[in-house]
Amino acid sequence: MLLISNLSKSKTSLSTKLNTGNRLGKLDENLIVRIAKDDMLALEELYRLTDQTVYAFILSILKNPHDAQDVMQDTYVKIRTSAHLYKKQGKPLAWIFTIARNLCLMKLRTAGKTSDTSLDELEDSHYFASLDQNHAEDRMVLKAALEILSEEDRQIVILHAVSGLKHHEISKSLGIPLSTVLSKYNRSLKKLKKYLIEKESI
């Protein structure tokens, strides 16, 4: 999969083995049209293609794996009930992200604040079960990203490194210029590297 391989001094690489990027290549907005007609097979297919990416996006906002899983489930319920409102513009993932983000904001307003990020919870989440168990550094990088990066930077790093989205796909889905996505991603890698090196030296 994708690597955060520039974190070499701490020997840290987020080497997930998800195939999400390949699956998203099969994402067809006609699935949403079919969902609007109560086609449950279409909903199941949409879930299969997007669940890991949607979870990663939600986690980048809430920073709490348990809350992220709850909101992810709510997102697919909302997709089912709102599919008839979808306008075909070639951006199905952006539409899904809008639903997920709105639900995240509702969750944050209800909770009042984000919960502490728990590494144990990250490890328990089956969405990250494919992180190489021989590389605890992978999980540390993910936790560091959740802890120190801004929301937009977290989204870019996690969607690219965990979900396997290409930079141009992130640009399209988040509505951010590609040049901004690239600069933020590279800057975030440098920030993570500096943070982890300093943490090792303590």
QUICOR-V532522 format. One record per backbone hydrogen bond with DSSP energy under -1.0 kcal/mol. NH is the residue of the N-H (numbers start at 1). CO is the residue of the C=O. E is the energy in kcal/mol with one decimal. If there is no record, write none. Layout:
{{NH/CO/E} {NH/CO/E}}
//
This chain:
{{11/8/-1.7} {12/7/-2.3} {15/13/-1.7} {16/14/-1.0} {23/19/-1.8} {24/20/-2.8} {26/23/-1.9} {27/24/-1.8} {31/28/-2.3} {33/29/-1.3} {34/30/-2.3} {35/31/-2.2} {36/32/-2.0} {38/35/-2.2} {39/34/-1.8} {40/38/-1.1} {43/39/-1.4} {44/40/-2.4} {45/41/-2.1} {46/42/-2.6} {47/43/-2.4} {48/44/-2.3} {49/45/-2.1} {50/46/-1.8} {51/47/-2.4} {54/50/-2.9} {55/51/-2.5} {56/52/-2.2} {57/53/-2.3} {58/54/-2.5} {59/55/-2.9} {60/56/-1.9} {61/58/-1.1} {62/58/-2.8} {63/59/-2.5} {68/64/-2.6} {69/65/-2.0} {70/66/-1.8} {71/67/-2.6} {72/68/-2.2} {73/69/-1.9} {74/70/-1.9} {75/71/-2.2} {76/72/-1.6} {77/73/-1.6} {78/74/-2.5} {79/75/-2.3} {80/76/-1.8} {81/77/-2.0} {82/78/-1.9} {83/79/-1.0} {85/82/-2.3} {86/83/-1.4} {95/91/-1.7} {96/92/-2.1} {97/93/-2.8} {98/94/-1.9} {99/95/-1.9} {100/96/-2.6} {101/97/-3.1} {102/98/-2.2} {103/99/-2.0} {104/100/-2.2} {105/101/-2.5} {106/102/-1.9} {107/103/-2.2} {108/104/-2.6} {109/105/-2.2} {110/106/-2.1} {111/107/-2.7} {112/108/-2.6} {122/118/-1.9} {123/119/-2.3} {124/120/-1.9} {125/121/-1.4} {128/125/-1.7} {129/126/-1.1} {131/128/-1.7} {135/132/-2.1} {138/135/-1.4} {140/136/-1.6} {141/137/-2.4} {142/138/-1.9} {143/139/-2.4} {144/140/-2.6} {145/141/-2.5} {146/142/-2.0} {147/143/-1.8} {148/144/-2.7} {149/145/-1.3} {154/150/-3.1} {155/151/-2.4} {156/152/-2.1} {157/153/-2.5} {158/154/-3.0} {159/155/-2.5} {160/156/-1.7} {161/157/-3.2} {162/158/-2.1} {163/158/-1.8} {165/159/-2.4} {170/166/-2.2} {171/167/-2.4} {172/168/-1.9} {173/169/-2.5} {174/170/-2.7} {175/171/-1.1} {176/171/-1.4} {181/177/-2.2} {182/178/-2.6} {183/179/-2.2} {184/180/-2.7} {185/181/-2.4} {186/182/-2.3} {187/183/-2.3} {188/184/-2.3} {189/185/-2.1} {190/186/-1.8} {191/187/-2.1} {192/188/-2.7} {193/189/-2.5} {194/190/-2.4} {195/191/-2.3} {196/192/-2.6} {197/193/-2.3} {198/194/-2.3} {199/195/-2.0} {200/196/-2.1} {201/197/-1.4}}
//
